Amino acid sequence: MLRLIRRVLERRAAAAGPALAALLAGTLMAAGSPATAEAAVPATIPLKITNNSGRAEPLYVYNLGTDLASGRQGWADANGTFHPWPAGGNPPTPAPDASIPGPAPGQTVTIRLPKFSGRVYFSYGQKLVFKLTTGGLVQPAVQNPSDPNRDILFNWSEYTLNDSGLWLNSTQVDMFSAPYSVGVLRGDNSTATTGRLKPGGYQGVLNALRAQPGGWGNLIQTRSDGTVLRALSPLYGLETGALPASVMDDYINRLWQKYSTETLTVTPFADRPGTRVRLQRSLDGGSWWCGTSS
């Protein structure tokens, strides 16, 4: 459905040197001019948003986060201009409409990203509902059945753009929803992407959840017109009762037994294959020790 690519450096990990940006709604992509590692990161970078979803509804885009220059929370408009949130209340009060019109199906729109640490949200058909408390912005929490965004199809990408570069990812931690990819267009016109889209992949994940015994299909949320909105993370499934509390017991017990006599070795950094973390149960069988090597 979606793809993101931003203009400036590289996606979340190492920021090498200014390059490009990202794409949403099917594809998010960042694009920029060639630059060396020593070049300054501009105040804003372009974010190209392409809508390959095939959905007829209007697409809305939001750029929300913390302005790194001031430390204030707020939103950015399509030109990358920062707007601080007004004071909130208790109970929460409606936030200003921060939506940016997204591209129609098959079209592309480019907006500017300022130096933020935040999220780029996109939603189909309806604008998202954001509110402000005395402590700041209330963001969507669709594991809560009374959340006003529960019946809206949406997703988001997380990013930080600062003086060192761009860190960007296509997060699927809280839920698995409207598919998209993100990427960075480098100065040499090559592209680094993540969240690559696979034909039939989205539906394949949903079908696999429905076919998995133990209630995994209960993670899938739909609305009254039959539209599939998302699959919640297993954590939220357990918290909300969508999954039975014992659903992971057998798997956990088998892992516990396996690593009672074996060492679990993890290579956490793709760019540092020589760095490894080793986990093993202690001789008393009741605790673990962790060691690193490189």
WORA-V309265 format. One record per residue. PHI is phi in whole degrees, -180 to 180 (999 if undefined). OMEGA is omega in whole degrees, 0 to 359 (NA if undefined). BURIAL is 1 if it has 24 or more other C-alpha atoms within 12 Angstrom, else 0. Layout:
{{PHI	OMEGA	BURIAL} {PHI	OMEGA	BURIAL}}
This chain:
{{999	190	1} {-130	174	1} {-152	182	1} {-121	169	1} {-149	184	1} {-114	184	1} {-100	172	1} {155	195	1} {-106	180	1} {-131	180	1} {-75	185	1} {-41	179	1} {153	181	0} {-94	176	0} {-101	187	1} {-83	180	1} {-159	185	1} {-52	180	1} {-149	189	1} {-146	185	1} {-130	189	1} {-135	183	1} {-129	182	1} {-123	172	1} {60	184	1} {113	179	1} {-150	173	1} {-115	182	1} {-143	179	1} {-103	180	1} {-136	182	1} {-158	182	1} {-90	179	1} {-57	181	0} {-156	177	1} {-95	180	0} {-64	182	0} {-85	184	0} {-67	180	0} {-73	174	0} {-77	182	1} {-67	182	1} {-64	176	1} {-137	175	1} {-130	180	1} {-80	174	1} {-118	181	1} {-94	184	1} {-115	179	1} {-114	182	1} {-102	177	1} {-108	188	1} {-73	186	1} {77	180	0} {-90	184	0} {-82	184	0} {-67	174	0} {-64	179	1} {-110	179	1} {-117	183	1} {-122	179	1} {-136	174	1} {-124	187	1} {-121	178	1} {170	180	1} {-106	176	1} {-72	187	1} {-71	180	0} {-73	185	0} {-110	184	0} {80	182	0} {-90	176	1} {-89	179	1} {178	182	1} {-139	178	1} {-117	177	1} {-84	185	1} {-63	179	1} {-87	180	0} {86	179	1} {-78	182	0} {-83	176	1} {-129	180	1} {-71	175	1} {-68	171	1} {-73	178	0} {-63	177	0} {-94	182	0} {-144	177	0} {-139	10	0} {-69	183	0} {-58	179	0} {-108	180	0} {-59	175	1} {-81	175	1} {-58	179	1} {-71	182	1} {-101	186	1} {-70	175	1} {-118	178	1} {-60	180	1} {-90	182	1} {-73	173	1} {-71	179	1} {-53	180	1} {81	183	0} {-110	181	1} {-131	175	1} {-130	177	1} {-115	175	1} {-120	180	1} {-112	176	1} {-105	175	1} {-86	178	1} {-77	187	1} {-128	159	1} {-122	187	1} {-173	185	1} {-134	168	1} {-108	177	1} {-92	167	1} {-142	181	1} {-138	180	1} {-107	169	1} {82	181	0} {-138	174	0} {-75	177	1} {-74	180	1} {-102	176	1} {-118	178	1} {-131	183	1} {-122	172	1} {-104	176	0} {-66	180	0} {-99	178	0} {129	187	1} {-78	172	1} {-97	182	1} {-98	182	1} {-56	177	1} {-141	191	1} {-75	170	1} {-68	176	1} {-89	184	0} {-61	179	0} {-95	178	0} {-63	184	0} {-65	180	0} {-98	185	1} {-56	185	1} {-101	179	1} {-109	175	1} {-82	182	1} {-155	176	1} {-158	179	1} {-159	174	1} {-125	180	1} {-106	180	1} {-154	168	1} {-134	173	1} {-118	179	1} {-138	184	1} {-68	179	1} {-96	180	1} {144	184	1} {-118	171	1} {-117	191	1} {-146	173	1} {-146	174	1} {-99	188	1} {-73	173	1} {-132	186	1} {-75	184	0} {-84	183	0} {-163	175	1} {-114	187	1} {-138	186	1} {-36	188	1} {-71	178	1} {-160	175	1} {-128	178	1} {-125	181	1} {-161	179	1} {-129	176	1} {-92	183	1} {-78	180	1} {-64	179	1} {-91	179	0} {74	171	0} {-82	185	0} {-124	171	1} {-108	183	1} {-128	172	1} {-143	185	1} {71	183	1} {-57	183	1} {-89	179	1} {-120	180	0} {-55	180	0} {78	185	0} {-67	181	0} {-62	179	1} {-66	179	0} {-63	178	0} {-64	181	0} {-63	179	1} {-63	180	0} {-67	177	0} {-63	180	1} {-64	183	0} {-84	183	0} {-80	178	0} {-63	176	0} {105	177	0} {92	183	0} {-64	177	1} {-63	179	1} {-70	177	1} {-72	184	1} {-81	178	1} {-106	176	1} {-127	174	0} {-109	191	0} {-63	180	0} {-86	178	0} {92	180	0} {-65	173	0} {-77	185	1} {-97	185	1} {-179	165	1} {-117	179	1} {-68	173	1} {-66	177	1} {-56	178	1} {-58	180	0} {-69	175	1} {-61	178	1} {-70	182	0} {-65	184	0} {-94	182	0} {87	176	0} {-65	174	1} {-112	176	1} {-66	184	0} {-60	184	0} {-94	190	0} {-62	182	0} {-100	187	0} {-59	183	0} {-63	180	0} {-63	180	0} {-63	180	0} {-64	179	0} {-68	176	0} {-64	180	0} {-59	179	0} {-69	182	0} {-61	184	0} {-92	167	1} {-72	183	0} {-123	180	0} {-122	177	0} {-99	176	0} {-90	181	0} {-112	182	0} {-121	172	0} {-106	191	0} {-78	186	0} {-120	182	0} {-62	182	0} {-88	177	0} {-133	185	0} {-62	180	0} {-82	179	0} {-91	183	0} {-132	175	0} {-116	181	0} {-117	179	0} {-120	178	1} {-151	177	1} {-71	178	0} {-73	183	0} {-63	180	0} {-77	175	0} {76	185	0} {-115	181	0} {-143	183	0} {-124	169	0} {-122	183	0} {-127	177	0} {-135	178	0} {-120	177	0} {-148	178	0} {-149	NA	0}}
